């Protein structure tokens, strides 16, 4: 037999960050946060800005 020493038992097991499952993360003061909620607000804002630019360009073309 060879004298192989395993370091696995010496490693400290690290716990997971607090989460609620399915992507929810515990924020400050125990509030739940999900990244996709912020992304949907961001995408909505970007789409609204795009529509305003389009309407302004159309108004400039048609003299409205």
PDBQT receptor file of N, H, CA, C and O in Angstrom, charges set to zero:
ATOM      1  N   UNK A   1       0.828  -1.187   0.000  1.00  0.00    +0.000 N 
ATOM      2  CA  UNK A   1       0.000   0.000   0.000  1.00  0.00    +0.000 C 
ATOM      3  C   UNK A   1       0.869   1.247   0.000  1.00  0.00    +0.000 C 
ATOM      4  O   UNK A   1       1.924   1.289   0.633  1.00  0.00    +0.000 OA
ATOM      5  N   UNK A   2       0.413   2.247  -0.712  1.00  0.00    +0.000 N 
ATOM      6  H   UNK A   2      -0.445   2.213  -1.226  1.00  0.00    +0.000 HD
ATOM      7  CA  UNK A   2       1.145   3.513  -0.722  1.00  0.00    +0.000 C 
ATOM      8  C   UNK A   2       0.618   4.415   0.392  1.00  0.00    +0.000 C 
ATOM      9  O   UNK A   2      -0.545   4.322   0.785  1.00  0.00    +0.000 OA
ATOM     10  N   UNK A   3       1.458   5.257   0.877  1.00  0.00    +0.000 N 
ATOM     11  H   UNK A   3       2.403   5.333   0.558  1.00  0.00    +0.000 HD
ATOM     12  CA  UNK A   3       1.080   6.175   1.946  1.00  0.00    +0.000 C 
ATOM     13  C   UNK A   3       0.622   7.507   1.346  1.00  0.00    +0.000 C 
ATOM     14  O   UNK A   3       1.342   8.503   1.410  1.00  0.00    +0.000 OA
ATOM     15  N   UNK A   4      -0.573   7.515   0.767  1.00  0.00    +0.000 N 
ATOM     16  H   UNK A   4      -1.158   6.705   0.716  1.00  0.00    +0.000 HD
ATOM     17  CA  UNK A   4      -1.125   8.726   0.170  1.00  0.00    +0.000 C 
ATOM     18  C   UNK A   4      -1.981   9.424   1.224  1.00  0.00    +0.000 C 
ATOM     19  O   UNK A   4      -2.858   8.815   1.837  1.00  0.00    +0.000 OA
ATOM     20  N   UNK A   5      -1.713  10.691   1.418  1.00  0.00    +0.000 N 
ATOM     21  H   UNK A   5      -1.000  11.186   0.920  1.00  0.00    +0.000 HD
ATOM     22  CA  UNK A   5      -2.470  11.467   2.396  1.00  0.00    +0.000 C 
ATOM     23  C   UNK A   5      -3.501  12.307   1.644  1.00  0.00    +0.000 C 
ATOM     24  O   UNK A   5      -3.171  12.989   0.675  1.00  0.00    +0.000 OA
ATOM     25  N   UNK A   6      -4.724  12.250   2.091  1.00  0.00    +0.000 N 
ATOM     26  H   UNK A   6      -4.993  11.696   2.879  1.00  0.00    +0.000 HD
ATOM     27  CA  UNK A   6      -5.784  13.040   1.487  1.00  0.00    +0.000 C 
ATOM     28  C   UNK A   6      -5.960  14.340   2.267  1.00  0.00    +0.000 C 
ATOM     29  O   UNK A   6      -5.987  14.341   3.498  1.00  0.00    +0.000 OA
ATOM     30  N   UNK A   7      -6.076  15.429   1.543  1.00  0.00    +0.000 N 
ATOM     31  H   UNK A   7      -6.054  15.428   0.544  1.00  0.00    +0.000 HD
ATOM     32  CA  UNK A   7      -6.299  16.718   2.194  1.00  0.00    +0.000 C 
ATOM     33  C   UNK A   7      -7.789  17.046   2.295  1.00  0.00    +0.000 C 
ATOM     34  O   UNK A   7      -8.164  18.039   2.919  1.00  0.00    +0.000 OA
ATOM     35  N   UNK A   8      -8.628  16.227   1.690  1.00  0.00    +0.000 N 
ATOM     36  H   UNK A   8      -8.324  15.421   1.182  1.00  0.00    +0.000 HD
ATOM     37  CA  UNK A   8     -10.060  16.500   1.690  1.00  0.00    +0.000 C 
ATOM     38  C   UNK A   8     -10.641  16.653   3.093  1.00  0.00    +0.000 C 
ATOM     39  O   UNK A   8     -11.416  17.584   3.311  1.00  0.00    +0.000 OA
ATOM     40  N   UNK A   9     -10.312  15.799   4.049  1.00  0.00    +0.000 N 
ATOM     41  H   UNK A   9      -9.682  15.043   3.872  1.00  0.00    +0.000 HD
ATOM     42  CA  UNK A   9     -10.877  15.990   5.382  1.00  0.00    +0.000 C 
ATOM     43  C   UNK A   9     -10.393  17.264   6.074  1.00  0.00    +0.000 C 
ATOM     44  O   UNK A   9     -11.030  17.735   7.016  1.00  0.00    +0.000 OA
ATOM     45  N   UNK A  10      -9.287  17.816   5.622  1.00  0.00    +0.000 N 
ATOM     46  H   UNK A  10      -8.769  17.433   4.857  1.00  0.00    +0.000 HD
ATOM     47  CA  UNK A  10      -8.744  19.018   6.242  1.00  0.00    +0.000 C 
ATOM     48  C   UNK A  10      -9.384  20.303   5.719  1.00  0.00    +0.000 C 
ATOM     49  O   UNK A  10      -9.282  21.355   6.350  1.00  0.00    +0.000 OA
ATOM     50  N   UNK A  11     -10.042  20.213   4.569  1.00  0.00    +0.000 N 
ATOM     51  H   UNK A  11     -10.125  19.358   4.056  1.00  0.00    +0.000 HD
ATOM     52  CA  UNK A  11     -10.658  21.394   3.981  1.00  0.00    +0.000 C 
ATOM     53  C   UNK A  11     -11.916  21.771   4.746  1.00  0.00    +0.000 C 
ATOM     54  O   UNK A  11     -12.699  20.909   5.145  1.00  0.00    +0.000 OA
ATOM     55  N   UNK A  12     -12.093  23.049   4.942  1.00  0.00    +0.000 N 
ATOM     56  H   UNK A  12     -11.457  23.749   4.617  1.00  0.00    +0.000 HD
ATOM     57  CA  UNK A  12     -13.281  23.528   5.641  1.00  0.00    +0.000 C 
ATOM     58  C   UNK A  12     -14.406  23.664   4.620  1.00  0.00    +0.000 C 
ATOM     59  O   UNK A  12     -14.230  24.279   3.568  1.00  0.00    +0.000 OA
ATOM     60  N   UNK A  13     -15.528  23.103   4.930  1.00  0.00    +0.000 N 
ATOM     61  H   UNK A  13     -15.672  22.604   5.785  1.00  0.00    +0.000 HD
ATOM     62  CA  UNK A  13     -16.662  23.175   4.018  1.00  0.00    +0.000 C 
ATOM     63  C   UNK A  13     -17.293  24.556   4.114  1.00  0.00    +0.000 C 
ATOM     64  O   UNK A  13     -17.603  25.036   5.204  1.00  0.00    +0.000 OA
ATOM     65  N   UNK A  14     -17.479  25.189   2.958  1.00  0.00    +0.000 N 
ATOM     66  H   UNK A  14     -17.227  24.799   2.072  1.00  0.00    +0.000 HD
ATOM     67  CA  UNK A  14     -18.071  26.517   2.925  1.00  0.00    +0.000 C 
ATOM     68  C   UNK A  14     -19.548  26.398   2.595  1.00  0.00    +0.000 C 
ATOM     69  O   UNK A  14     -19.937  25.676   1.677  1.00  0.00    +0.000 OA
ATOM     70  N   UNK A  15     -20.352  27.105   3.344  1.00  0.00    +0.000 N 
ATOM     71  H   UNK A  15     -20.036  27.691   4.090  1.00  0.00    +0.000 HD
ATOM     72  CA  UNK A  15     -21.792  27.094   3.108  1.00  0.00    +0.000 C 
ATOM     73  C   UNK A  15     -22.160  27.973   1.928  1.00  0.00    +0.000 C 
ATOM     74  O   UNK A  15     -21.398  28.857   1.535  1.00  0.00    +0.000 OA
ATOM     75  N   UNK A  16     -23.316  27.728   1.376  1.00  0.00    +0.000 N 
ATOM     76  H   UNK A  16     -23.935  27.011   1.696  1.00  0.00    +0.000 HD
ATOM     77  CA  UNK A  16     -23.810  28.535   0.274  1.00  0.00    +0.000 C 
ATOM     78  C   UNK A  16     -24.241  29.893   0.794  1.00  0.00    +0.000 C 
ATOM     79  O   UNK A  16     -24.506  30.065   1.984  1.00  0.00    +0.000 OA
ATOM     80  N   UNK A  17     -24.306  30.852  -0.114  1.00  0.00    +0.000 N 
ATOM     81  H   UNK A  17     -24.091  30.712  -1.081  1.00  0.00    +0.000 HD
ATOM     82  CA  UNK A  17     -24.855  32.140   0.280  1.00  0.00    +0.000 C 
ATOM     83  C   UNK A  17     -26.351  31.956   0.508  1.00  0.00    +0.000 C 
ATOM     84  O   UNK A  17     -26.980  31.130  -0.154  1.00  0.00    +0.000 OA
ATOM     85  N   UNK A  18     -26.920  32.705   1.423  1.00  0.00    +0.000 N 
ATOM     86  H   UNK A  18     -26.409  33.376   1.961  1.00  0.00    +0.000 HD
ATOM     87  CA  UNK A  18     -28.347  32.542   1.710  1.00  0.00    +0.000 C 
ATOM     88  C   UNK A  18     -29.193  32.786   0.465  1.00  0.00    +0.000 C 
ATOM     89  O   UNK A  18     -29.065  33.824  -0.184  1.00  0.00    +0.000 OA
ATOM     90  N   UNK A  19     -30.042  31.845   0.140  1.00  0.00    +0.000 N 
ATOM     91  H   UNK A  19     -30.146  31.002   0.668  1.00  0.00    +0.000 HD
ATOM     92  CA  UNK A  19     -30.912  32.001  -1.020  1.00  0.00    +0.000 C 
ATOM     93  C   UNK A  19     -32.230  31.296  -0.755  1.00  0.00    +0.000 C 
ATOM     94  O   UNK A  19     -32.324  30.438   0.123  1.00  0.00    +0.000 OA
ATOM     95  N   UNK A  20     -33.237  31.662  -1.514  1.00  0.00    +0.000 N 
ATOM     96  H   UNK A  20     -33.160  32.359  -2.227  1.00  0.00    +0.000 HD
ATOM     97  CA  UNK A  20     -34.560  31.077  -1.376  1.00  0.00    +0.000 C 
ATOM     98  C   UNK A  20     -34.834  30.026  -2.444  1.00  0.00    +0.000 C 
ATOM     99  O   UNK A  20     -35.925  29.457  -2.462  1.00  0.00    +0.000 OA
ATOM    100  N   UNK A  21     -33.910  29.755  -3.313  1.00  0.00    +0.000 N 
ATOM    101  H   UNK A  21     -33.024  30.217  -3.299  1.00  0.00    +0.000 HD
ATOM    102  CA  UNK A  21     -34.114  28.794  -4.389  1.00  0.00    +0.000 C 
ATOM    103  C   UNK A  21     -34.682  29.455  -5.626  1.00  0.00    +0.000 C 
ATOM    104  O   UNK A  21     -35.258  30.540  -5.539  1.00  0.00    +0.000 OA
ATOM    105  N   UNK A  22     -34.534  28.831  -6.760  1.00  0.00    +0.000 N 
ATOM    106  H   UNK A  22     -34.067  27.950  -6.832  1.00  0.00    +0.000 HD
ATOM    107  CA  UNK A  22     -35.019  29.311  -8.052  1.00  0.00    +0.000 C 
ATOM    108  C   UNK A  22     -34.494  30.702  -8.376  1.00  0.00    +0.000 C 
ATOM    109  O   UNK A  22     -35.200  31.494  -9.001  1.00  0.00    +0.000 OA
ATOM    110  N   UNK A  23     -33.262  31.017  -7.961  1.00  0.00    +0.000 N 
ATOM    111  H   UNK A  23     -32.688  30.374  -7.453  1.00  0.00    +0.000 HD
ATOM    112  CA  UNK A  23     -32.642  32.280  -8.324  1.00  0.00    +0.000 C 
ATOM    113  C   UNK A  23     -32.871  33.421  -7.362  1.00  0.00    +0.000 C 
ATOM    114  O   UNK A  23     -32.244  34.471  -7.508  1.00  0.00    +0.000 OA
ATOM    115  N   UNK A  24     -33.745  33.260  -6.382  1.00  0.00    +0.000 N 
ATOM    116  H   UNK A  24     -34.254  32.407  -6.264  1.00  0.00    +0.000 HD
ATOM    117  CA  UNK A  24     -34.000  34.323  -5.411  1.00  0.00    +0.000 C 
ATOM    118  C   UNK A  24     -32.843  34.412  -4.435  1.00  0.00    +0.000 C 
ATOM    119  O   UNK A  24     -32.337  33.388  -3.978  1.00  0.00    +0.000 OA
ATOM    120  N   UNK A  25     -32.420  35.622  -4.112  1.00  0.00    +0.000 N 
ATOM    121  H   UNK A  25     -32.831  36.454  -4.484  1.00  0.00    +0.000 HD
ATOM    122  CA  UNK A  25     -31.298  35.866  -3.215  1.00  0.00    +0.000 C 
ATOM    123  C   UNK A  25     -31.794  36.704  -2.043  1.00  0.00    +0.000 C 
ATOM    124  O   UNK A  25     -32.614  37.605  -2.216  1.00  0.00    +0.000 OA
ATOM    125  N   UNK A  26     -31.285  36.397  -0.844  1.00  0.00    +0.000 N 
ATOM    126  H   UNK A  26     -30.619  35.664  -0.704  1.00  0.00    +0.000 HD
ATOM    127  CA  UNK A  26     -31.661  37.174   0.324  1.00  0.00    +0.000 C 
ATOM    128  C   UNK A  26     -30.852  38.466   0.335  1.00  0.00    +0.000 C 
ATOM    129  O   UNK A  26     -29.622  38.434   0.340  1.00  0.00    +0.000 OA
ATOM    130  N   UNK A  27     -31.535  39.581   0.339  1.00  0.00    +0.000 N 
ATOM    131  H   UNK A  27     -32.535  39.606   0.335  1.00  0.00    +0.000 HD
ATOM    132  CA  UNK A  27     -30.865  40.873   0.366  1.00  0.00    +0.000 C 
ATOM    133  C   UNK A  27     -30.767  41.409   1.775  1.00  0.00    +0.000 C 
ATOM    134  O   UNK A  27     -30.872  40.668   2.752  1.00  0.00    +0.000 OA
ATOM    135  N   UNK A  28     -30.564  42.705   1.863  1.00  0.00    +0.000 N 
ATOM    136  H   UNK A  28     -30.478  43.307   1.069  1.00  0.00    +0.000 HD
ATOM    137  CA  UNK A  28     -30.462  43.348   3.161  1.00  0.00    +0.000 C 
ATOM    138  C   UNK A  28     -31.805  43.281   3.881  1.00  0.00    +0.000 C 
ATOM    139  O   UNK A  28     -32.860  43.357   3.251  1.00  0.00    +0.000 OA
ATOM    140  N   UNK A  29     -31.760  43.141   5.174  1.00  0.00    +0.000 N 
ATOM    141  H   UNK A  29     -30.903  43.079   5.686  1.00  0.00    +0.000 HD
ATOM    142  CA  UNK A  29     -32.950  43.095   6.034  1.00  0.00    +0.000 C 
ATOM    143  C   UNK A  29     -33.887  41.952   5.638  1.00  0.00    +0.000 C 
ATOM    144  O   UNK A  29     -35.093  42.041   5.868  1.00  0.00    +0.000 OA
ATOM    145  N   UNK A  30     -33.355  40.888   5.051  1.00  0.00    +0.000 N 
ATOM    146  H   UNK A  30     -32.375  40.815   4.864  1.00  0.00    +0.000 HD
ATOM    147  CA  UNK A  30     -34.156  39.713   4.727  1.00  0.00    +0.000 C 
ATOM    148  C   UNK A  30     -35.066  39.863   3.528  1.00  0.00    +0.000 C 
ATOM    149  O   UNK A  30     -35.942  39.024   3.320  1.00  0.00    +0.000 OA
ATOM    150  N   UNK A  31     -34.889  40.907   2.728  1.00  0.00    +0.000 N 
ATOM    151  H   UNK A  31     -34.177  41.589   2.896  1.00  0.00    +0.000 HD
ATOM    152  CA  UNK A  31     -35.729  41.095   1.549  1.00  0.00    +0.000 C 
ATOM    153  C   UNK A  31     -35.264  40.168   0.438  1.00  0.00    +0.000 C 
ATOM    154  O   UNK A  31     -34.068  39.931   0.273  1.00  0.00    +0.000 OA
ATOM    155  N   UNK A  32     -36.221  39.647  -0.323  1.00  0.00    +0.000 N 
ATOM    156  H   UNK A  32     -37.193  39.840  -0.189  1.00  0.00    +0.000 HD
ATOM    157  CA  UNK A  32     -35.877  38.767  -1.439  1.00  0.00    +0.000 C 
ATOM    158  C   UNK A  32     -35.646  39.595  -2.695  1.00  0.00    +0.000 C 
ATOM    159  O   UNK A  32     -36.304  40.612  -2.917  1.00  0.00    +0.000 OA
ATOM    160  N   UNK A  33     -34.693  39.140  -3.516  1.00  0.00    +0.000 N 
ATOM    161  H   UNK A  33     -34.158  38.314  -3.336  1.00  0.00    +0.000 HD
ATOM    162  CA  UNK A  33     -34.353  39.829  -4.756  1.00  0.00    +0.000 C 
ATOM    163  C   UNK A  33     -34.114  38.793  -5.832  1.00  0.00    +0.000 C 
ATOM    164  O   UNK A  33     -33.479  37.768  -5.585  1.00  0.00    +0.000 OA
ATOM    165  N   UNK A  34     -34.624  39.056  -7.033  1.00  0.00    +0.000 N 
ATOM    166  H   UNK A  34     -35.141  39.889  -7.234  1.00  0.00    +0.000 HD
ATOM    167  CA  UNK A  34     -34.414  38.161  -8.169  1.00  0.00    +0.000 C 
ATOM    168  C   UNK A  34     -33.875  38.988  -9.332  1.00  0.00    +0.000 C 
ATOM    169  O   UNK A  34     -34.475  40.000  -9.695  1.00  0.00    +0.000 OA
ATOM    170  N   UNK A  35     -32.748  38.574  -9.922  1.00  0.00    +0.000 N 
ATOM    171  H   UNK A  35     -32.261  37.752  -9.626  1.00  0.00    +0.000 HD
ATOM    172  CA  UNK A  35     -32.127  39.369 -10.984  1.00  0.00    +0.000 C 
ATOM    173  C   UNK A  35     -33.035  39.628 -12.178  1.00  0.00    +0.000 C 
ATOM    174  O   UNK A  35     -32.942  40.695 -12.786  1.00  0.00    +0.000 OA
ATOM    175  N   UNK A  36     -33.901  38.703 -12.532  1.00  0.00    +0.000 N 
ATOM    176  H   UNK A  36     -33.977  37.837 -12.038  1.00  0.00    +0.000 HD
ATOM    177  CA  UNK A  36     -34.721  38.900 -13.726  1.00  0.00    +0.000 C 
ATOM    178  C   UNK A  36     -35.727  40.019 -13.539  1.00  0.00    +0.000 C 
ATOM    179  O   UNK A  36     -36.142  40.632 -14.523  1.00  0.00    +0.000 OA
ATOM    180  N   UNK A  37     -36.138  40.309 -12.304  1.00  0.00    +0.000 N 
ATOM    181  H   UNK A  37     -35.802  39.811 -11.504  1.00  0.00    +0.000 HD
ATOM    182  CA  UNK A  37     -37.062  41.417 -12.084  1.00  0.00    +0.000 C 
ATOM    183  C   UNK A  37     -36.419  42.736 -12.486  1.00  0.00    +0.000 C 
ATOM    184  O   UNK A  37     -37.064  43.557 -13.139  1.00  0.00    +0.000 OA
ATOM    185  N   UNK A  38     -35.185  42.952 -12.119  1.00  0.00    +0.000 N 
ATOM    186  H   UNK A  38     -34.661  42.285 -11.589  1.00  0.00    +0.000 HD
ATOM    187  CA  UNK A  38     -34.493  44.176 -12.487  1.00  0.00    +0.000 C 
ATOM    188  C   UNK A  38     -34.245  44.234 -13.991  1.00  0.00    +0.000 C 
ATOM    189  O   UNK A  38     -34.291  45.314 -14.581  1.00  0.00    +0.000 OA
ATOM    190  N   UNK A  39     -33.988  43.106 -14.611  1.00  0.00    +0.000 N 
ATOM    191  H   UNK A  39     -33.951  42.229 -14.132  1.00  0.00    +0.000 HD
ATOM    192  CA  UNK A  39     -33.741  43.087 -16.048  1.00  0.00    +0.000 C 
ATOM    193  C   UNK A  39     -35.000  43.452 -16.816  1.00  0.00    +0.000 C 
ATOM    194  O   UNK A  39     -34.919  44.144 -17.831  1.00  0.00    +0.000 OA
ATOM    195  N   UNK A  40     -36.163  43.003 -16.354  1.00  0.00    +0.000 N 
ATOM    196  H   UNK A  40     -36.229  42.441 -15.529  1.00  0.00    +0.000 HD
ATOM    197  CA  UNK A  40     -37.394  43.327 -17.072  1.00  0.00    +0.000 C 
ATOM    198  C   UNK A  40     -37.673  44.825 -16.998  1.00  0.00    +0.000 C 
ATOM    199  O   UNK A  40     -38.143  45.411 -17.972  1.00  0.00    +0.000 OA
ATOM    200  N   UNK A  41     -37.387  45.457 -15.847  1.00  0.00    +0.000 N 
ATOM    201  H   UNK A  41     -37.005  44.980 -15.055  1.00  0.00    +0.000 HD
ATOM    202  CA  UNK A  41     -37.560  46.904 -15.737  1.00  0.00    +0.000 C 
ATOM    203  C   UNK A  41     -36.589  47.630 -16.661  1.00  0.00    +0.000 C 
ATOM    204  O   UNK A  41     -36.956  48.612 -17.306  1.00  0.00    +0.000 OA
ATOM    205  N   UNK A  42     -35.360  47.150 -16.725  1.00  0.00    +0.000 N 
ATOM    206  H   UNK A  42     -35.062  46.352 -16.201  1.00  0.00    +0.000 HD
ATOM    207  CA  UNK A  42     -34.354  47.756 -17.591  1.00  0.00    +0.000 C 
ATOM    208  C   UNK A  42     -34.777  47.647 -19.051  1.00  0.00    +0.000 C 
ATOM    209  O   UNK A  42     -34.710  48.629 -19.790  1.00  0.00    +0.000 OA
ATOM    210  N   UNK A  43     -35.211  46.466 -19.471  1.00  0.00    +0.000 N 
ATOM    211  H   UNK A  43     -35.266  45.668 -18.871  1.00  0.00    +0.000 HD
ATOM    212  CA  UNK A  43     -35.623  46.272 -20.860  1.00  0.00    +0.000 C 
ATOM    213  C   UNK A  43     -36.840  47.121 -21.201  1.00  0.00    +0.000 C 
ATOM    214  O   UNK A  43     -36.941  47.647 -22.309  1.00  0.00    +0.000 OA
ATOM    215  N   UNK A  44     -37.761  47.257 -20.255  1.00  0.00    +0.000 N 
ATOM    216  H   UNK A  44     -37.678  46.830 -19.354  1.00  0.00    +0.000 HD
ATOM    217  CA  UNK A  44     -38.943  48.092 -20.488  1.00  0.00    +0.000 C 
ATOM    218  C   UNK A  44     -38.518  49.545 -20.696  1.00  0.00    +0.000 C 
ATOM    219  O   UNK A  44     -39.032  50.224 -21.584  1.00  0.00    +0.000 OA
ATOM    220  N   UNK A  45     -37.588  50.014 -19.883  1.00  0.00    +0.000 N 
ATOM    221  H   UNK A  45     -37.170  49.462 -19.162  1.00  0.00    +0.000 HD
ATOM    222  CA  UNK A  45     -37.097  51.385 -20.032  1.00  0.00    +0.000 C 
ATOM    223  C   UNK A  45     -36.403  51.601 -21.361  1.00  0.00    +0.000 C 
ATOM    224  O   UNK A  45     -36.551  52.657 -21.978  1.00  0.00    +0.000 OA
ATOM    225  N   UNK A  46     -35.646  50.610 -21.806  1.00  0.00    +0.000 N 
ATOM    226  H   UNK A  46     -35.526  49.753 -21.305  1.00  0.00    +0.000 HD
ATOM    227  CA  UNK A  46     -34.951  50.728 -23.084  1.00  0.00    +0.000 C 
ATOM    228  C   UNK A  46     -35.945  50.755 -24.234  1.00  0.00    +0.000 C 
ATOM    229  O   UNK A  46     -35.763  51.513 -25.187  1.00  0.00    +0.000 OA
ATOM    230  N   UNK A  47     -36.991  49.945 -24.164  1.00  0.00    +0.000 N 
ATOM    231  H   UNK A  47     -37.139  49.329 -23.390  1.00  0.00    +0.000 HD
ATOM    232  CA  UNK A  47     -37.989  49.901 -25.228  1.00  0.00    +0.000 C 
ATOM    233  C   UNK A  47     -38.755  51.215 -25.289  1.00  0.00    +0.000 C 
ATOM    234  O   UNK A  47     -39.070  51.703 -26.374  1.00  0.00    +0.000 OA
ATOM    235  N   UNK A  48     -39.056  51.790 -24.126  1.00  0.00    +0.000 N 
ATOM    236  H   UNK A  48     -38.801  51.393 -23.245  1.00  0.00    +0.000 HD
ATOM    237  CA  UNK A  48     -39.774  53.059 -24.086  1.00  0.00    +0.000 C 
ATOM    238  C   UNK A  48     -38.929  54.168 -24.700  1.00  0.00    +0.000 C 
ATOM    239  O   UNK A  48     -39.443  54.993 -25.456  1.00  0.00    +0.000 OA
ATOM    240  N   UNK A  49     -37.642  54.193 -24.383  1.00  0.00    +0.000 N 
ATOM    241  H   UNK A  49     -37.225  53.523 -23.770  1.00  0.00    +0.000 HD
ATOM    242  CA  UNK A  49     -36.748  55.206 -24.945  1.00  0.00    +0.000 C 
ATOM    243  C   UNK A  49     -36.650  55.051 -26.458  1.00  0.00    +0.000 C 
ATOM    244  O   UNK A  49     -36.602  56.047 -27.180  1.00  0.00    +0.000 OA
ATOM    245  N   UNK A  50     -36.620  53.813 -26.942  1.00  0.00    +0.000 N 
ATOM    246  H   UNK A  50     -36.659  53.004 -26.356  1.00  0.00    +0.000 HD
ATOM    247  CA  UNK A  50     -36.536  53.560 -28.382  1.00  0.00    +0.000 C 
ATOM    248  C   UNK A  50     -37.797  54.072 -29.079  1.00  0.00    +0.000 C 
ATOM    249  O   UNK A  50     -37.712  54.672 -30.150  1.00  0.00    +0.000 OA
ATOM    250  N   UNK A  51     -38.971  53.836 -28.475  1.00  0.00    +0.000 N 
ATOM    251  H   UNK A  51     -39.040  53.348 -27.605  1.00  0.00    +0.000 HD
ATOM    252  CA  UNK A  51     -40.227  54.300 -29.072  1.00  0.00    +0.000 C 
ATOM    253  C   UNK A  51     -40.265  55.823 -29.153  1.00  0.00    +0.000 C 
ATOM    254  O   UNK A  51     -40.730  56.377 -30.149  1.00  0.00    +0.000 OA
ATOM    255  N   UNK A  52     -39.780  56.505 -28.112  1.00  0.00    +0.000 N 
ATOM    256  H   UNK A  52     -39.403  56.055 -27.303  1.00  0.00    +0.000 HD
ATOM    257  CA  UNK A  52     -39.788  57.967 -28.112  1.00  0.00    +0.000 C 
ATOM    258  C   UNK A  52     -38.898  58.506 -29.225  1.00  0.00    +0.000 C 
ATOM    259  O   UNK A  52     -39.263  59.470 -29.898  1.00  0.00    +0.000 OA
ATOM    260  N   UNK A  53     -37.730  57.893 -29.424  1.00  0.00    +0.000 N 
ATOM    261  H   UNK A  53     -37.434  57.110 -28.878  1.00  0.00    +0.000 HD
ATOM    262  CA  UNK A  53     -36.837  58.334 -30.491  1.00  0.00    +0.000 C 
ATOM    263  C   UNK A  53     -37.479  58.108 -31.853  1.00  0.00    +0.000 C 
ATOM    264  O   UNK A  53     -37.374  58.955 -32.740  1.00  0.00    +0.000 OA
ATOM    265  N   UNK A  54     -38.138  56.974 -32.019  1.00  0.00    +0.000 N 
ATOM    266  H   UNK A  54     -38.223  56.286 -31.298  1.00  0.00    +0.000 HD
ATOM    267  CA  UNK A  54     -38.791  56.661 -33.285  1.00  0.00    +0.000 C 
ATOM    268  C   UNK A  54     -39.901  57.662 -33.572  1.00  0.00    +0.000 C 
ATOM    269  O   UNK A  54     -40.020  58.149 -34.696  1.00  0.00    +0.000 OA
ATOM    270  N   UNK A  55     -40.718  57.972 -32.565  1.00  0.00    +0.000 N 
ATOM    271  H   UNK A  55     -40.621  57.576 -31.652  1.00  0.00    +0.000 HD
ATOM    272  CA  UNK A  55     -41.804  58.932 -32.762  1.00  0.00    +0.000 C 
ATOM    273  C   UNK A  55     -41.266  60.323 -33.077  1.00  0.00    +0.000 C 
ATOM    274  O   UNK A  55     -41.849  61.038 -33.892  1.00  0.00    +0.000 OA
ATOM    275  N   UNK A  56     -40.171  60.712 -32.450  1.00  0.00    +0.000 N 
ATOM    276  H   UNK A  56     -39.697  60.131 -31.788  1.00  0.00    +0.000 HD
ATOM    277  CA  UNK A  56     -39.573  62.019 -32.727  1.00  0.00    +0.000 C 
ATOM    278  C   UNK A  56     -39.050  62.076 -34.157  1.00  0.00    +0.000 C 
ATOM    279  O   UNK A  56     -39.194  63.100 -34.825  1.00  0.00    +0.000 OA
ATOM    280  N   UNK A  57     -38.448  61.000 -34.632  1.00  0.00    +0.000 N 
ATOM    281  H   UNK A  57     -38.331  60.168 -34.089  1.00  0.00    +0.000 HD
ATOM    282  CA  UNK A  57     -37.948  60.971 -36.010  1.00  0.00    +0.000 C 
ATOM    283  C   UNK A  57     -39.098  61.022 -37.005  1.00  0.00    +0.000 C 
ATOM    284  O   UNK A  57     -39.017  61.724 -38.013  1.00  0.00    +0.000 OA
ATOM    285  N   UNK A  58     -40.168  60.280 -36.728  1.00  0.00    +0.000 N 
ATOM    286  H   UNK A  58     -40.234  59.710 -35.909  1.00  0.00    +0.000 HD
ATOM    287  CA  UNK A  58     -41.324  60.299 -37.629  1.00  0.00    +0.000 C 
ATOM    288  C   UNK A  58     -41.971  61.678 -37.654  1.00  0.00    +0.000 C 
ATOM    289  O   UNK A  58     -42.390  62.153 -38.709  1.00  0.00    +0.000 OA
ATOM    290  N   UNK A  59     -42.052  62.318 -36.494  1.00  0.00    +0.000 N 
ATOM    291  H   UNK A  59     -41.712  61.932 -35.636  1.00  0.00    +0.000 HD
ATOM    292  CA  UNK A  59     -42.622  63.665 -36.439  1.00  0.00    +0.000 C 
ATOM    293  C   UNK A  59     -41.763  64.635 -37.238  1.00  0.00    +0.000 C 
ATOM    294  O   UNK A  59     -42.296  65.541 -37.879  1.00  0.00    +0.000 OA
ATOM    295  N   UNK A  60     -40.454  64.466 -37.212  1.00  0.00    +0.000 N 
ATOM    296  H   UNK A  60     -40.021  63.731 -36.690  1.00  0.00    +0.000 HD
ATOM    297  CA  UNK A  60     -39.564  65.333 -37.985  1.00  0.00    +0.000 C 
ATOM    298  C   UNK A  60     -39.715  65.124 -39.481  1.00  0.00    +0.000 C 
ATOM    299  O   UNK A  60     -39.633  66.071 -40.263  1.00  0.00    +0.000 OA
ATOM    300  N   UNK A  61     -39.936  63.878 -39.871  1.00  0.00    +0.000 N 
ATOM    301  H   UNK A  61     -40.002  63.109 -39.235  1.00  0.00    +0.000 HD
ATOM    302  CA  UNK A  61     -40.069  63.565 -41.297  1.00  0.00    +0.000 C 
ATOM    303  C   UNK A  61     -41.388  64.094 -41.848  1.00  0.00    +0.000 C 
ATOM    304  O   UNK A  61     -41.429  64.702 -42.918  1.00  0.00    +0.000 OA
ATOM    305  N   UNK A  62     -42.465  63.854 -41.102  1.00  0.00    +0.000 N 
ATOM    306  H   UNK A  62     -42.432  63.361 -40.233  1.00  0.00    +0.000 HD
ATOM    307  CA  UNK A  62     -43.791  64.223 -41.581  1.00  0.00    +0.000 C 
ATOM    308  C   UNK A  62     -44.224  65.609 -41.112  1.00  0.00    +0.000 C 
ATOM    309  O   UNK A  62     -45.360  66.016 -41.359  1.00  0.00    +0.000 OA
ATOM    310  N   UNK A  63     -43.347  66.329 -40.448  1.00  0.00    +0.000 N 
ATOM    311  H   UNK A  63     -42.425  65.999 -40.247  1.00  0.00    +0.000 HD
ATOM    312  CA  UNK A  63     -43.642  67.708 -40.041  1.00  0.00    +0.000 C 
ATOM    313  C   UNK A  63     -44.705  67.804 -38.964  1.00  0.00    +0.000 C 
ATOM    314  O   UNK A  63     -45.484  68.757 -38.935  1.00  0.00    +0.000 OA
ATOM    315  N   UNK A  64     -44.737  66.808 -38.070  1.00  0.00    +0.000 N 
ATOM    316  H   UNK A  64     -44.104  66.034 -38.094  1.00  0.00    +0.000 HD
ATOM    317  CA  UNK A  64     -45.779  66.815 -37.042  1.00  0.00    +0.000 C 
ATOM    318  C   UNK A  64     -45.423  67.469 -35.826  1.00  0.00    +0.000 C 
ATOM    319  O   UNK A  64     -46.230  67.530 -34.899  1.00  0.00    +0.000 OA
TER     320      UNK A  64
